Amino acid sequence: MNYRKDKYGNELSQLGYGCMRFTSKGTKIDYAKAEREILRAIEQGVNYFDTAYAYPGSEECLGRILAENNVRDKVNIATKLPQYLLRSMKAIEKTFNEELSRLRTDHIDYYLMHMFTDISEWERLKSLGIEEWIAARKADGSIRQIGFSYHGDTGMFLKILDAYDWDFCQVQYNYLDETSQAGRRGVEAAEAKGIPVIIMEPLRGGKLVNLPVNAKRALTDSGKGYTAAELGLRWLWNQSGVTVVLSGMNSLEMVDENIRIASDAAPGCFDESDFALVESVKRIIKEKERVGCTGCRYCMPCPSGVDIPANFHYWNLMYIEGKKTPVRFEFARNVGMQKQTGFANQCVGCGKCESHCPQHIQIREMLKKADKELRPLPYKVLLPVVRKVMSR
């Protein structure tokens, strides 16, 4: 296993265990199966385990496995405060103590504010006294390091990154999301500030494993011997700004394969042919795209606040992945839950964006089509209600 250092010089396995996707047995997590997989990972050097209050049964399962096998001191636990549900310091303290109890521990090694999309969420927490609370929890040792997980655009990520002396952060990042969400720009900005970056969705929930036939052929023909998962993971570990890559492993075979890759990959492991292979696979994946947006952002900022690249990115993903509902949810969460939404229906047709687009995309026309598919009637009705509830 290869290791990378956190902000304070502690060694973290560059492969982390994502505990959101434990196998279920009926309505409950298959504890025995999860135990075998977690212990196999620990035996082979994985020392970073990521869970969250909002993952049903996950904290309890992880805590029980670590306690019953007496391996708590061999690992780092990362879990998350559901800040979007909590409206007082009393509720925050209660939730944190419940997490300690679930995890059967007296401290959390890496504690995250869960699912930021806008800096206004951090400002709200500050008004409640979260900074003083964090300081107190660090002082008594119940929290070792503090960070945040993020879903939103690059600009807002940079604002949150600069808003506090964070110990680490967690972002969705992979070769398809290179210019969306925090993106490469965000990862490199965090590295420049000395802030470790934890990567979630490195393979887009398996989408970069189940590649189109032509992409699989390109992998085979390359002579590299990479699996689809290996290509995606190596692309990440090639970057020095990436500290830990989380994988939602739910089989011993997956654990073993990912550890094999993590024991070999390192910053600079890619050569020109590897980069060319990634670009070839991306081109094949994107053959189903609806619009040829590269995410360059020359069209931005939009005077009316439309996040043009995000609308096109998620519209394309609906067709690349072939599953509209999950992408619509991701779009609603990442674009619709920011303080200022970036929906296409905000477009007033000024045309400024089109004059700057290197791809000469008919942006105004395409935005109308994207909005129609990304926000069907149920989303248009329900999202304002959800926003109102979450902003209380």
Secondary structure, 3 states (H helix, E strand, C coil): CCEEECCCCCEEECEEEECCCCCEECCEECHHHHHHHHHHHHHCCCCEEECCCCCCCHHHHHHHHHHHCCCHHHCEEEEEECHHHCCCHHHHHHHHHHHHHHHCCCCEEEEEEEEECCHHHHHHHHHHCHHHHHHHHHHCCCEEEEEEEECCCHHHHHHHHHCCCCCEEEEECCCCCCCCCCHHHHHHHHHHCCCCEEEECCCHHHCCCCCCHHHHHHHHHCCCCCCHHHHHHHHHHCCCCCCEEEECCCCHHHHHHHHHHHCCCCCCCCCHHHHHHHHHHHHHHHHHCCCCCCCCCCCCCCCCCCCHHHHHHHHHHHHHHCCHHHHHHHHHHHCCCCCCCCCHHHCCCCCHHHHHCCCCCCHHHHHHHHHHHHCCHHHHHHHHHHHHHHCC
